[in-house]
């Protein structure tokens, strides 16, 4: 019984040590983008990351299992629609919106759009992209 308790204690201690990789006392407006970049490089092969800093941002993603997308919305009232559920192909994309009231609407993927990066800087911009 003593070994079981010691083993459980050791397991939780190790899990707690590995989970505390971010020093939250040092996170501020100057260091948060470096932190975001570091977390994106630590991700696995597939997955999606959505980071929204601001008010009333919206990201609606319809993805297949092989989609790897990184989304950053910095500002207020930004909207992203990304639909890639029609195909089983691997797709990588990055969408960055910096400003207010931007709308980005992307549907589908193909060989031209694989690996694309969309950077929107400014206010009141609208982008429609269709890939068939």
N, C-alpha and C positions, 0 to 999 in steps of 0.2 A: 504494500500500500504506500509505503514511504517513497519508493522508486517512481510510482505512478504520479504522485504529487510533484516530486522533483522534476520529472519529465514534462509535466504540464506547465510548470513554472518556467522552465528553460525554453519551451516552445513559445510561450507568450512573450518572454523577454526578448527573444531573437526577432519575433515578428514586429514588436514595438520599435526595436532599434532600426530595422530596415525601413519601416514606414516613415520615420522622421528624417527625410532627406532634405527638407526645405526649412531654412531658418526664417520663420515668418516675421521675426522682429526686424529683419533686414530687407523685407519686401516693401518697396515704395514705388512712386511713379517713375523713378529713374531706372529701377532694376527689374520691373515686372516684364518688360519685353525680352530681356535676356533670359529670364526664368521660363517664359513661354517657349522660346526657341530651344532651350535645353530640354524641356519636356517633350517637344515634338521629335527630337532626334532619338529619344529613349524609347519610342513606341516600337511595337512589333511590325511585322511585315504588312499586315492589313489593319485598317482601323480608321476611325474618323476622329478629328479633334475640332471642336467648336468653341471658340473663345469670343465672348462678347463683353465689351466694356462700354457701358453707356446705358441709356434708358430706352425701353420699348424697341429693342432689336428683336428680329425674328429670323430663324433659320429652319426651313422645312426641307428635309433630306429624305429622298426615297432612293435607297441604294441597294446594289447587289452585294453579295458576300465578298467580292474581290475589289471593292472600291476603297481607295485610300485617299481621303480628302482632308485638307487642313483649312479651316475657316477662321478668319479673324475679322471681327466687326468692331471697330473703334469709333464711337460716336453715338448719336441718337437716331432712332427711327430708321435703321437700316434693315433691309429685308433681302434674304437669299432664298431662292427656290432652286433646288438641284435635284433633278430626276435622272437616275441612272439604273433603274430597275428592269429595263427591257432587255438587257444583254447579260451574259455570264462572263464577259471578257474583263480582264484586269484593267483598271483605270486609276490613274494617279492625277490629282489636281490640287491646286491651292487657290483660294480666293481670299483676298484682303480688301476690305472696304474701310477707308479712313475718311470720315466726314459725317455729314448728317443727311438723312432722307434719301439714301441711295437704294436702288432696286436692282438686283441681279437675278436673272431668270435663265437657267441653263437646263436644257433637256437633251438627253442622249449622250453618247460618246462614240468616237471613232478613232482611227489612227492619227488623224490630224490633231485631235483634242487631247490625246493621251500625254500627260506630263505638263499640261498647260498651267500657267499661272496668270491669274487676273488680279491686277492691282488697280483699285479705284481710289483716287484721292480727290476730294472736293465734295461739294454739296449738290443735291438734286440731280444726280446722274442715274440713268437707266440703261441697262445692258440686257439685250435678249440674244441668246445663243442657242441655235438648234443644230444638233449633230446627228445625221442619219447615215 
